[in-house]
């Protein structure tokens, strides 16, 4: 064999090994770290949910507003290149005379060409419900959760109800391409808490940084005894919890800027919680199968109702 042929073969083999290693590292590898620190103290969370006087929520409603579609390995590393649906939701926690909105989806303009579907009627119902809510909560800063708020035409009249946490307030860059209008947050005081915070009877915020600096979960205990845990984008699908695997590193490092170790800790805690208390309905950020099942069993009600109805 001529030297140049041998050298070329060696070089090509080295390139193939490097490409294969990079592919595995960026697309497939997703092992849980040996030690994780995050924990969910459910006795304390339940005490806080019961600590505020008043009736607990009578229902939790959901609107499916938009749809993205990503490769499955972007959702759960190593799951291949078939497409996986990521619906975009907003939730309304209903009380007899008031309501809380959790996440506000995004407008069609903010979604742009990345959206496969957009339900303008659902979005309009959500906008109306936001105007009637006493509290508006965002699980985290990303556009598909906060965009409906930042682009609301009556934003100034909503700000009394908006409860951004301090990290959400301090990281507007995470909202891009969404952004609050100039001066909209002038004088705004974000909420601050250590681990947990009661915001209404039956509703507790749970700090969960990692996917974004301001990520938080929302625990809801309803009047009829149901318990739901809205985890935002700690997991896009419940499969992340079931198999204890993160999104592909290409997505989390290069596009999302996640703290992977923190998210892994939260996935581990959610896995332990589901094993110990399967009756708690864990609601990932974009899992249509889970949401449809919760609608079917009555844990969620499809469609927002007006507080005046």
TORRO-864676 format. One line per 5 residues: their letters; for each residue x, y, z of N, C-alpha, C. Coordinates in Angstrom, 1 decimal. Layout:
BEGIN
a = X Y Z X Y Z X Y Z; ...
# end
This chain:
BEGIN
xxxxx = 0.8 -1.2 0.0 0.0 0.0 0.0 0.9 1.2 0.0; 0.5 2.1 -0.9 1.3 3.4 -1.0 1.1 4.2 0.3; 2.2 4.9 0.7 2.1 5.7 2.0 0.9 6.7 2.0; 0.7 7.3 0.8 -0.4 8.3 0.9 -1.8 7.7 1.0; -1.9 6.4 0.5 -3.2 5.7 0.7 -3.4 5.3 2.1
xxxxx = -2.3 4.8 2.7 -2.3 4.4 4.1 -2.6 5.6 5.0; -1.9 6.7 4.8 -2.1 7.9 5.6 -3.5 8.5 5.4; -4.1 8.4 4.2 -5.5 8.9 4.0 -6.4 8.0 4.8; -6.2 6.7 4.7 -7.1 5.8 5.5 -7.1 6.0 6.9; -5.9 6.3 7.5 -5.7 6.6 8.9 -6.5 7.9 9.2
xxxxx = -6.3 8.9 8.4 -6.9 10.2 8.6 -8.4 10.0 8.6; -8.9 9.3 7.6 -10.4 9.1 7.5 -10.9 8.3 8.7; -10.2 7.3 9.1 -10.6 6.6 10.3 -10.7 7.5 11.5; -9.7 8.3 11.7 -9.7 9.2 12.8 -10.9 10.2 12.8; -11.2 10.7 11.6 -12.3 11.6 11.4 -13.6 10.9 11.8
xxxxx = -13.7 9.7 11.3 -15.0 8.9 11.6 -15.1 8.7 13.1; -14.0 8.3 13.8 -14.1 8.1 15.2 -14.5 9.4 15.9; -13.9 10.5 15.5 -14.2 11.8 16.1 -15.7 12.2 15.9; -16.1 12.0 14.6 -17.5 12.4 14.3 -18.5 11.5 15.1; -18.2 10.2 15.2 -19.0 9.3 16.0 -19.1 9.6 17.4
xxxxx = -17.9 10.0 18.0 -17.9 10.4 19.4 -18.7 11.6 19.6; -18.5 12.6 18.7 -19.3 13.9 18.9 -20.8 13.6 18.8; -21.2 12.8 17.8 -22.6 12.5 17.6 -23.1 11.8 18.9; -22.4 10.9 19.5 -22.8 10.2 20.7 -23.0 11.2 21.8; -22.0 12.1 22.0 -21.9 13.0 23.1 -23.0 14.0 23.0
xxxxx = -23.2 14.5 21.8 -24.2 15.6 21.6 -25.6 15.2 21.4; -25.9 13.9 20.9 -27.2 13.5 20.5 -27.7 12.4 21.3; -26.9 11.5 21.8 -27.3 10.2 22.4 -27.1 10.2 23.9; -25.9 10.5 24.4 -25.5 10.3 25.8 -26.4 11.2 26.7; -26.9 10.5 27.8 -27.8 11.2 28.7 -27.8 10.5 30.0
xxxxx = -26.7 10.1 30.6 -26.7 9.4 31.8 -26.9 10.3 33.0; -27.7 9.8 34.0 -28.0 10.5 35.2 -26.7 10.6 36.0; -26.3 11.8 36.5 -25.1 12.0 37.4 -25.2 11.1 38.6; -24.1 10.7 39.1 -24.1 9.8 40.3 -24.8 10.4 41.5; -24.6 11.7 41.7 -25.2 12.3 42.8 -26.0 13.5 42.4
xxxxx = -27.3 13.6 42.9 -28.1 14.8 42.6 -28.6 15.3 43.9; -28.8 16.6 43.9 -29.1 17.3 45.2 -30.6 17.7 45.4; -31.4 17.8 44.3 -32.7 18.4 44.3 -33.7 17.4 45.1; -34.6 18.0 45.9 -35.6 17.2 46.6 -36.9 18.0 46.6; -38.0 17.2 46.7 -39.3 17.8 46.8 -39.9 17.3 48.2
xxxxx = -40.1 18.3 49.0 -40.6 18.0 50.4 -42.2 18.1 50.3; -42.8 17.0 50.0 -44.2 17.0 49.8 -45.0 17.3 51.1; -44.6 16.8 52.2 -45.3 17.2 53.4 -45.4 18.7 53.6; -44.2 19.4 53.4 -44.2 20.8 53.6 -45.0 21.5 52.5; -44.9 21.0 51.3 -45.7 21.6 50.2 -47.2 21.5 50.4
xxxxx = -47.6 20.4 50.9 -49.0 20.2 51.3 -49.4 21.1 52.4; -48.6 21.3 53.4 -48.9 22.2 54.5 -49.1 23.6 54.0; -48.2 24.0 53.1 -48.3 25.3 52.6 -49.5 25.5 51.7; -49.9 24.5 51.0 -51.1 24.5 50.1 -52.4 24.7 51.0; -52.3 24.2 52.2 -53.5 24.3 53.1 -53.4 25.4 54.1
xxxxx = -52.3 26.2 54.0 -52.0 27.2 55.0 -52.8 28.5 54.8; -53.2 28.8 53.6 -53.9 30.0 53.2 -55.4 29.8 53.3; -56.1 30.6 54.1 -57.6 30.4 54.3 -58.3 30.6 53.0; -59.4 30.0 52.8 -60.3 30.1 51.6 -60.5 28.8 50.9; -61.4 28.8 50.0 -61.7 27.7 49.2 -60.6 27.4 48.2
xxxxx = -60.3 26.1 48.1 -59.3 25.6 47.1 -59.9 25.7 45.7; -59.0 25.5 44.7 -59.6 25.6 43.3 -60.7 24.5 43.1; -61.6 25.0 42.3 -62.7 24.1 41.9 -62.5 23.3 40.6; -61.6 23.8 39.8 -61.2 23.1 38.5 -59.9 23.7 38.0; -59.3 22.9 37.1 -58.1 23.4 36.4 -58.4 23.2 34.9
xxxxx = -58.3 24.3 34.2 -58.7 24.2 32.7 -57.4 24.4 31.9; -57.5 23.9 30.7 -56.3 23.9 29.8 -56.8 24.4 28.4; -55.9 25.2 27.8 -56.1 25.5 26.3 -54.8 25.1 25.6; -55.1 24.3 24.5 -54.0 24.0 23.6 -53.9 25.0 22.5; -52.9 25.8 22.5 -52.8 27.0 21.7 -52.0 26.8 20.4
xxxxx = -50.9 26.1 20.5 -50.0 26.0 19.3 -49.4 24.6 19.3; -48.6 24.4 18.3 -47.9 23.1 18.2 -46.6 23.3 17.5; -45.5 22.8 18.1 -44.2 22.6 17.5 -44.0 21.1 17.3; -43.0 20.8 16.5 -42.6 19.4 16.3 -41.1 19.3 16.1; -40.5 18.5 17.0 -39.0 18.4 17.0 -38.6 16.9 16.8
xxxxx = -37.4 16.7 16.4 -36.9 15.3 16.4 -37.0 14.7 17.8; -37.3 13.4 17.9 -37.5 12.8 19.2 -36.3 12.8 20.1; -35.1 12.8 19.5 -33.9 12.8 20.3 -33.7 14.2 20.9; -34.3 15.2 20.4 -34.2 16.6 21.0 -35.1 16.6 22.3; -36.1 15.7 22.4 -36.9 15.7 23.5 -36.3 14.7 24.6
xxxxx = -36.0 13.5 24.2 -35.3 12.5 25.0 -34.1 12.0 24.3; -32.9 12.3 24.8 -31.7 12.0 24.1 -31.6 10.5 23.7; -31.3 10.2 22.5 -31.1 8.8 22.0 -32.4 8.2 21.5; -33.5 9.0 21.4 -34.8 8.4 21.0 -34.9 8.5 19.5; -33.9 8.9 18.7 -34.0 8.8 17.3 -34.5 10.0 16.6
xxxxx = -34.7 9.9 15.3 -35.0 11.1 14.5 -36.4 11.2 14.0; -37.3 10.3 14.5 -38.7 10.5 14.1 -39.2 11.8 14.8; -40.3 12.3 14.3 -40.8 13.6 14.8 -41.6 13.3 16.1; -41.5 14.3 17.0 -42.3 14.3 18.2 -43.0 15.6 18.4; -44.3 15.5 18.8 -45.1 16.7 18.9 -44.9 17.4 20.3
xxxxx = -44.8 18.7 20.2 -44.7 19.5 21.5 -45.8 20.6 21.4; -47.0 20.2 21.9 -48.1 21.2 22.0 -47.7 22.3 23.0; -48.3 23.5 22.8 -48.1 24.6 23.7 -49.4 24.9 24.4; -49.3 24.9 25.8 -50.5 25.0 26.6 -50.5 26.3 27.5; -51.7 26.6 27.9 -51.9 27.6 29.0 -53.0 27.0 29.9
xxxxx = -52.8 27.2 31.2 -53.7 26.6 32.2 -54.4 27.7 33.0; -55.7 27.5 33.4 -56.4 28.4 34.2 -56.9 27.6 35.5; -56.4 28.1 36.7 -56.9 27.5 37.9 -58.1 28.3 38.4; -59.2 27.6 38.4 -60.5 28.3 38.6 -60.9 28.2 40.1; -61.3 29.4 40.6 -62.0 29.5 42.0 -63.4 30.0 41.8
xxxxx = -64.2 29.9 42.8 -65.6 30.4 42.6 -65.7 31.8 42.1; -64.8 32.7 42.5 -64.9 34.1 42.1 -63.6 34.7 41.6; -62.6 33.9 41.3 -61.4 34.4 40.7 -60.7 33.3 40.0; -59.5 33.6 39.5 -58.7 32.5 38.8 -57.2 32.9 38.7; -56.4 31.9 38.4 -55.0 32.0 38.3 -54.6 31.5 36.9
xxxxx = -53.8 32.2 36.1 -53.3 31.7 34.9 -51.9 31.2 35.1; -51.6 30.0 34.6 -50.3 29.4 34.6 -49.8 29.3 33.1; -48.8 30.1 32.8 -48.2 30.1 31.4 -49.2 30.7 30.4; -48.6 31.4 29.5 -49.5 32.2 28.5 -49.2 31.9 27.1; -48.5 30.8 26.8 -48.2 30.4 25.4 -47.5 31.5 24.7
xxxxx = -47.9 31.6 23.4 -47.2 32.7 22.6 -48.2 33.1 21.4; -47.9 34.3 20.9 -48.7 34.7 19.8 -48.3 34.0 18.5; -49.1 34.1 17.5 -48.7 33.5 16.2 -47.5 34.2 15.6; -47.5 35.5 15.8 -46.4 36.3 15.3 -45.0 35.9 15.9; -45.1 35.6 17.3 -43.8 35.2 17.9 -43.4 33.8 17.5
xxxxx = -44.4 32.9 17.3 -44.1 31.6 16.8 -43.5 31.5 15.4; -44.1 32.4 14.6 -43.6 32.4 13.2 -43.7 31.1 12.4; -42.7 30.9 11.6 -42.7 29.7 10.7 -42.4 28.4 11.5; -42.0 28.6 12.8 -41.7 27.4 13.6 -43.0 26.6 14.0; -44.1 27.4 14.0 -45.4 26.8 14.4 -45.9 25.9 13.3
xxxxx = -46.4 24.7 13.7 -47.1 23.9 12.8 -48.6 24.2 12.8; -49.1 24.5 14.0 -50.5 24.9 14.2 -50.6 26.0 15.2; -51.7 26.8 15.0 -52.0 27.8 16.0 -53.5 28.0 16.0; -54.0 27.9 17.2 -55.5 28.0 17.4 -55.8 29.5 17.9; -56.2 30.3 17.0 -56.5 31.7 17.3 -57.6 31.9 18.3
xxxxx = -58.6 31.0 18.2 -59.7 31.1 19.1 -59.3 30.7 20.6; -58.5 29.7 20.7 -58.0 29.4 22.0 -57.1 30.5 22.6; -56.3 31.1 21.7 -55.4 32.2 22.1 -56.3 33.4 22.6; -57.4 33.7 21.9 -58.3 34.8 22.3 -58.9 34.5 23.6; -59.3 33.2 23.9 -59.9 32.9 25.2 -58.9 33.0 26.3
xxxxx = -57.7 32.7 26.0 -56.6 32.9 27.0 -56.4 34.3 27.3; -56.3 35.2 26.3 -56.1 36.6 26.5 -57.3 37.2 27.4; -58.5 36.8 27.1 -59.6 37.2 27.9 -59.5 36.8 29.3; -59.1 35.5 29.5 -58.9 34.9 30.9 -57.8 35.6 31.6; -56.8 36.0 30.9 -55.7 36.8 31.6 -56.2 38.1 32.1
xxxxx = -57.1 38.7 31.4 -57.6 40.0 31.8 -58.5 39.9 33.0; -59.0 38.7 33.3 -59.9 38.4 34.4 -59.2 37.8 35.6; -58.0 37.4 35.4 -57.3 36.7 36.5 -56.8 37.6 37.6; -56.7 37.0 38.8 -56.1 37.8 39.9 -54.6 37.5 40.1; -54.2 36.4 39.5 -52.7 36.1 39.5 -52.3 35.5 38.2
xxxxx = -51.2 35.9 37.6 -50.6 35.3 36.4 -49.2 34.8 36.7; -49.0 33.5 36.5 -47.8 32.8 36.9 -47.1 32.3 35.6; -45.8 32.3 35.6 -45.0 31.8 34.4 -44.1 30.8 35.0; -44.1 29.5 34.4 -43.2 28.5 34.9 -41.8 28.8 34.6; -41.5 29.5 33.4 -40.2 29.9 33.1 -40.2 30.9 32.0
xxxxx = -39.0 31.5 31.6 -38.9 32.7 30.8 -39.1 32.4 29.3; -39.1 31.2 28.8 -39.1 31.0 27.4 -40.3 31.5 26.7; -40.2 31.9 25.4 -41.2 32.6 24.6 -42.5 31.8 24.6; -42.5 30.5 24.5 -43.7 29.7 24.4 -44.5 29.6 25.7; -44.0 30.2 26.8 -44.6 30.3 28.1 -44.9 31.7 28.5
xxxxx = -44.1 32.6 28.1 -44.3 34.0 28.5 -44.8 34.9 27.4; -44.7 34.5 26.2 -45.0 35.3 25.0 -46.4 35.9 24.9; -47.4 35.1 25.4 -48.8 35.6 25.4 -48.9 36.7 26.4; -48.1 36.8 27.4 -48.2 37.9 28.4 -47.5 39.1 27.8; -46.3 39.0 27.3 -45.5 40.1 26.8 -46.2 40.8 25.7
xxxxx = -47.0 40.1 24.9 -47.7 40.7 23.7 -49.1 41.0 24.0; -49.6 40.9 25.2 -51.0 41.2 25.5 -51.3 42.7 25.2; -52.4 43.0 24.5 -52.6 44.4 24.2 -53.0 45.2 25.4; -53.5 44.6 26.5 -53.8 45.3 27.7 -52.8 45.1 28.8; -51.6 44.9 28.5 -50.6 44.5 29.4 -50.5 45.4 30.7
xxxxx = -50.6 46.7 30.5 -50.5 47.6 31.6 -51.5 47.3 32.7; -52.7 46.9 32.2 -53.8 46.6 33.2 -53.7 45.3 33.8; -52.8 44.4 33.3 -52.6 43.1 33.9 -51.4 43.0 34.9; -50.6 44.1 34.9 -49.4 43.9 35.7 -49.6 43.8 37.2; -50.7 44.2 37.7 -51.0 44.0 39.1 -51.1 42.5 39.5
xxxxx = -51.5 41.7 38.4 -51.7 40.3 38.7 -50.4 39.4 38.4; -49.5 40.0 37.7 -48.3 39.3 37.2 -47.3 39.1 38.4; -47.0 37.8 38.6 -46.0 37.5 39.7 -44.8 36.8 39.1; -43.9 37.6 38.5 -42.6 37.0 38.0 -41.7 36.9 39.3; -41.0 35.8 39.3 -40.0 35.6 40.3 -38.8 36.5 40.0
xxxxx = -37.9 36.6 40.9 -36.7 37.5 40.7 -35.9 37.1 39.5; -35.6 35.8 39.4 -34.8 35.3 38.3 -35.4 35.5 37.0; -36.7 35.3 36.9 -37.4 35.6 35.6 -37.3 37.1 35.3; -37.4 37.9 36.3 -37.3 39.4 36.1 -35.9 39.8 35.6; -34.9 39.1 36.1 -33.5 39.5 35.8 -33.0 38.9 34.5
xxxxx = -33.7 38.0 33.9 -33.2 37.4 32.7 -34.2 37.6 31.5; -34.4 38.8 31.0 -35.2 39.0 29.9 -34.6 38.4 28.6; -33.3 38.2 28.5 -32.7 37.6 27.3 -33.2 36.2 27.1; -33.7 35.5 28.1 -34.2 34.1 28.0 -35.6 34.1 27.3; -36.2 35.3 27.3 -37.6 35.4 26.7 -37.5 35.5 25.1
xxxxx = -36.4 35.9 24.6 -36.3 36.2 23.1 -36.9 35.1 22.3; -37.7 35.5 21.2 -37.9 36.8 20.7 -39.0 37.6 21.4; -39.6 37.1 22.5 -40.5 37.9 23.3 -39.8 38.9 24.1; -40.4 40.0 24.3 -39.9 41.0 25.2 -41.0 41.9 25.7; -40.8 42.4 26.9 -41.8 43.3 27.5 -41.7 44.7 26.8
xxxxx = -42.7 45.4 26.5 -42.6 46.8 25.9 -41.8 47.6 26.8; -41.2 48.6 26.2 -40.3 49.6 27.0 -41.1 50.2 28.1; -40.5 50.2 29.3 -41.1 50.8 30.5 -42.2 49.9 31.2; -42.5 48.8 30.6 -43.6 48.0 31.1 -43.3 47.5 32.5; -42.0 47.3 32.8 -41.6 46.8 34.1 -41.0 47.8 35.0
xxxxx = -41.1 49.1 34.6 -40.7 50.2 35.5 -41.3 50.1 36.8; -40.6 50.1 37.9 -41.1 50.0 39.2 -41.7 48.7 39.6; -41.5 47.6 38.8 -42.1 46.3 39.1 -41.2 45.7 40.2; -41.9 45.0 41.1 -41.2 44.3 42.2 -41.5 42.8 42.1; -40.5 42.0 41.6 -40.7 40.6 41.5 -40.8 39.9 42.9
xxxxx = -41.4 38.8 42.9 -41.5 38.0 44.1 -40.2 37.3 44.4; -39.9 37.0 45.6 -38.7 36.3 46.0 -39.0 35.3 47.1; -38.5 34.1 46.9 -38.7 33.0 47.9 -37.5 32.1 47.8; -37.4 31.3 48.9 -36.2 30.3 49.0 -36.6 29.0 48.2; -37.5 28.2 48.7 -37.8 27.0 48.1 -39.2 26.9 47.6
xxxxx = -40.2 27.3 48.5 -41.6 27.2 48.2 -42.3 28.5 48.6; -43.4 28.8 47.9 -44.2 30.0 48.2 -45.6 29.7 47.9; -46.5 30.0 48.9 -47.9 29.9 48.7 -48.4 31.2 48.0; -49.2 31.0 46.9 -49.7 32.2 46.2 -51.2 32.3 46.3; -51.9 31.2 46.7 -53.4 31.2 46.8 -53.7 29.9 47.5
xxxxx = -54.9 29.8 48.0 -55.4 28.6 48.7 -55.2 27.4 47.7; -54.4 26.4 48.1 -54.2 25.2 47.3 -53.1 25.4 46.2; -52.4 26.5 46.1 -51.4 26.7 45.1 -50.1 27.1 45.7; -49.0 26.4 45.3 -47.7 26.6 45.9 -46.7 26.6 44.7; -45.8 27.6 44.7 -44.7 27.7 43.8 -43.5 26.9 44.4
xxxxx = -42.8 26.2 43.5 -41.7 25.4 43.9 -40.5 25.8 43.0; -39.4 26.3 43.6 -38.3 26.8 42.8 -37.6 25.6 42.2; -37.3 25.7 40.9 -36.7 24.6 40.1 -35.8 25.1 39.0; -34.7 25.9 39.4 -33.9 26.4 38.3 -33.1 25.3 37.6; -32.7 25.6 36.4 -32.0 24.6 35.6 -32.3 24.8 34.1
xxxxx = -33.5 24.5 33.7 -33.9 24.7 32.4 -33.7 26.2 32.0; -34.1 27.1 32.9 -33.8 28.5 32.9 -33.5 28.9 34.3; -32.9 30.1 34.5 -32.6 30.5 35.9 -33.9 30.7 36.7; -35.0 31.1 36.1 -36.2 31.4 36.8 -37.2 30.3 36.8; -36.9 29.1 36.4 -37.8 28.0 36.3 -38.4 27.6 37.7
xxxxx = -39.7 27.4 37.7 -40.4 27.0 38.9 -41.5 26.0 38.5; -41.9 25.2 39.5 -43.1 24.3 39.3 -44.3 24.9 40.0; -45.5 24.5 39.7 -46.7 25.0 40.4 -47.5 23.7 40.8; -47.6 23.6 42.2 -48.4 22.6 42.8 -49.8 23.1 43.0; -50.8 22.3 42.6 -52.2 22.7 42.8 -53.0 21.5 43.5
xxxxx = -53.6 21.9 44.6 -54.5 20.9 45.3 -55.9 21.5 45.2; -56.8 20.7 44.6 -58.1 21.2 44.3 -59.1 20.8 45.4; -60.2 21.4 45.4 -61.2 21.3 46.4 -61.7 19.8 46.5; -61.7 19.1 45.4 -62.1 17.7 45.5 -61.0 16.7 45.7; -59.8 17.2 46.1 -58.8 16.3 46.5 -57.7 15.9 45.5
xxxxx = -57.9 16.4 44.3 -56.9 16.1 43.3 -55.6 16.9 43.5; -54.5 16.4 43.1 -53.2 17.1 43.2 -52.5 17.1 41.9; -52.1 18.2 41.4 -51.5 18.3 40.1 -50.1 19.1 40.3; -49.1 18.7 39.6 -47.8 19.4 39.6 -47.4 19.8 38.2; -47.5 21.1 37.9 -47.1 21.6 36.6 -45.6 21.9 36.7
xxxxx = -44.8 21.1 35.9 -43.4 21.2 36.1 -42.7 22.1 35.0; -43.5 22.8 34.2 -42.9 23.6 33.2 -42.1 22.7 32.3; -40.9 23.2 31.9 -40.1 22.5 30.9 -38.9 21.8 31.6; -39.1 21.5 32.9 -38.1 20.5 33.5 -38.1 19.3 32.7; -39.2 18.9 32.2 -39.4 17.8 31.2 -40.4 18.2 30.2
xxxxx = -40.0 18.1 28.9 -41.0 18.3 27.8 -42.1 17.2 27.8; -41.6 16.0 27.9 -42.5 14.8 27.9 -42.3 14.0 29.2; -43.4 13.3 29.6 -43.2 12.5 30.8 -42.1 11.4 30.6; -41.9 11.0 29.4 -40.8 10.0 29.1 -39.5 10.4 29.7; -39.2 11.7 29.8 -37.9 12.2 30.4 -37.9 11.7 31.8
xxxxx = -39.0 11.7 32.5 -39.0 11.3 33.9 -39.0 9.7 34.0; -39.8 9.1 33.1 -39.9 7.6 33.1 -38.6 6.9 32.9; -37.8 7.5 31.9 -36.5 6.8 31.6 -35.3 7.6 32.2; -35.6 8.7 32.9 -34.5 9.5 33.6 -33.5 9.9 32.6; -33.9 10.5 31.5 -33.0 11.0 30.5 -33.3 12.4 30.1
xxxxx = -32.3 13.3 29.9 -32.5 14.7 29.5 -32.7 14.8 28.0; -32.9 16.0 27.6 -32.9 16.3 26.2 -31.4 16.1 25.7; -31.3 16.0 24.3 -30.0 15.9 23.8 -29.1 17.0 24.2; -27.8 16.8 24.4 -26.9 17.8 24.8 -26.8 18.9 23.8; -26.9 18.6 22.5 -26.9 19.6 21.5 -27.9 20.7 21.7
xxxxx = -29.1 20.2 22.2 -30.2 21.1 22.5 -30.0 21.9 23.8; -29.6 21.1 24.8 -29.5 21.8 26.1 -28.3 22.7 26.2; -27.2 22.4 25.6 -26.0 23.2 25.7 -26.0 24.3 24.7; -26.2 24.0 23.4 -26.0 25.0 22.4 -27.3 25.9 22.1; -28.4 25.4 22.4 -29.7 26.1 22.1 -30.3 26.7 23.4
xxxxx = -30.4 25.8 24.4 -31.2 26.2 25.6 -30.3 26.8 26.7; -29.0 26.5 26.7 -28.2 27.0 27.8 -28.5 26.5 29.2; -29.0 25.2 29.2 -29.5 24.6 30.5 -28.3 24.3 31.4; -28.6 24.3 32.7 -27.8 23.6 33.7 -28.2 22.2 33.8; -27.5 21.3 33.0 -28.0 19.9 32.9 -28.0 19.2 34.2
xxxxx = -27.0 19.4 35.1 -27.0 18.7 36.4 -28.2 19.1 37.2; -28.6 20.4 37.2 -29.7 20.8 37.9 -31.0 20.1 37.4; -31.2 20.1 36.1 -32.3 19.4 35.5 -32.3 17.9 35.8; -31.2 17.3 35.8 -31.1 15.9 36.1 -31.6 15.7 37.6; -31.2 16.6 38.5 -31.6 16.4 39.8 -33.1 16.5 40.0
xxxxx = -33.7 17.4 39.2 -35.2 17.6 39.2 -35.9 16.4 38.6; -35.3 15.8 37.5 -35.9 14.6 37.0 -35.8 13.4 38.0; -34.7 13.3 38.7 -34.6 12.3 39.7 -35.6 12.4 40.8; -35.8 13.7 41.2 -36.8 13.9 42.3 -38.2 13.6 41.8; -38.5 14.0 40.6 -39.8 13.7 40.0 -40.0 12.2 39.8
xxxxx = -39.0 11.5 39.5 -39.1 10.1 39.3 -39.4 9.4 40.7; -38.7 9.9 41.7 -39.0 9.3 43.1 -40.4 9.7 43.5; -40.8 10.9 43.2 -42.2 11.3 43.6 -43.2 10.5 42.9; -43.0 10.2 41.6 -44.0 9.4 40.9 -44.1 8.0 41.4; -42.9 7.5 41.7 -42.9 6.1 42.3 -43.6 6.0 43.6
xxxxx = -43.4 7.1 44.5 -44.0 7.0 45.8 -45.4 7.5 45.8; -45.8 8.4 45.0 -47.1 9.0 45.0 -47.7 9.1 43.6; -48.0 8.0 43.0 -48.5 8.0 41.6 -49.8 8.8 41.4; -50.5 9.1 42.5 -51.8 9.8 42.3 -51.6 11.3 42.0; -50.4 11.8 42.3 -50.1 13.2 42.0 -50.0 13.3 40.5
xxxxx = -50.7 14.1 39.8 -50.7 14.2 38.4 -49.5 15.2 38.0; -48.5 14.6 37.5 -47.3 15.4 37.0 -47.6 15.8 35.6; -47.5 17.1 35.3 -47.9 17.7 34.0 -46.6 18.3 33.4; -46.0 17.6 32.4 -44.8 18.2 31.8 -45.2 19.3 30.8; -44.2 20.1 30.4 -44.5 21.3 29.6 -45.2 21.1 28.3
xxxxx = -44.9 20.0 27.6 -45.4 19.8 26.2 -45.8 18.4 25.9; -46.5 17.7 26.8 -46.8 16.3 26.5 -48.3 16.2 26.3; -48.7 16.1 25.0 -50.1 15.9 24.6 -50.7 14.7 25.1; -50.0 13.6 25.2 -50.5 12.3 25.7 -51.0 12.5 27.1; -50.1 13.1 28.0 -50.4 13.3 29.4 -51.6 14.2 29.5
xxxxx = -51.6 15.3 28.8 -52.7 16.3 29.0 -54.0 15.7 28.5; -54.0 15.0 27.4 -55.3 14.3 26.9 -55.8 13.3 27.9; -54.9 12.6 28.6 -55.3 11.6 29.6 -55.9 12.3 30.8; -55.3 13.4 31.2 -55.8 14.1 32.3 -57.2 14.8 32.0; -57.4 15.2 30.8 -58.7 15.6 30.4 -59.7 14.5 30.5
xxxxx = -59.3 13.3 30.0 -60.2 12.2 30.0 -60.6 11.7 31.4; -59.7 11.8 32.3 -60.0 11.4 33.7 -60.6 12.5 34.6; -60.8 13.7 34.0 -61.4 14.7 34.7 -60.5 15.6 35.6; -59.2 15.3 35.5 -58.2 16.1 36.3 -58.1 17.5 35.7; -58.2 17.6 34.3 -58.2 18.9 33.6 -59.5 19.0 32.8
xxxxx = -59.9 20.3 32.6 -61.1 20.6 31.8 -60.6 21.2 30.5; -61.0 20.8 29.4 -60.6 21.3 28.1 -61.3 22.6 27.8; -60.6 23.7 27.7 -61.1 25.0 27.3 -61.3 25.9 28.5; -61.0 27.2 28.4 -61.2 28.2 29.5 -62.6 28.6 29.5; -63.1 28.8 30.7 -64.4 29.5 30.8 -64.2 30.9 31.4
xxxx = -65.1 31.8 31.1 -65.0 33.1 31.7 -65.5 33.1 33.1; -64.9 33.9 33.9 -65.4 34.1 35.3 -66.8 34.6 35.4; -67.2 35.3 34.3 -68.6 35.9 34.3 -69.6 34.9 33.8; -69.2 33.7 33.4 -70.1 32.7 32.9 -70.7 31.8 34.0
# end
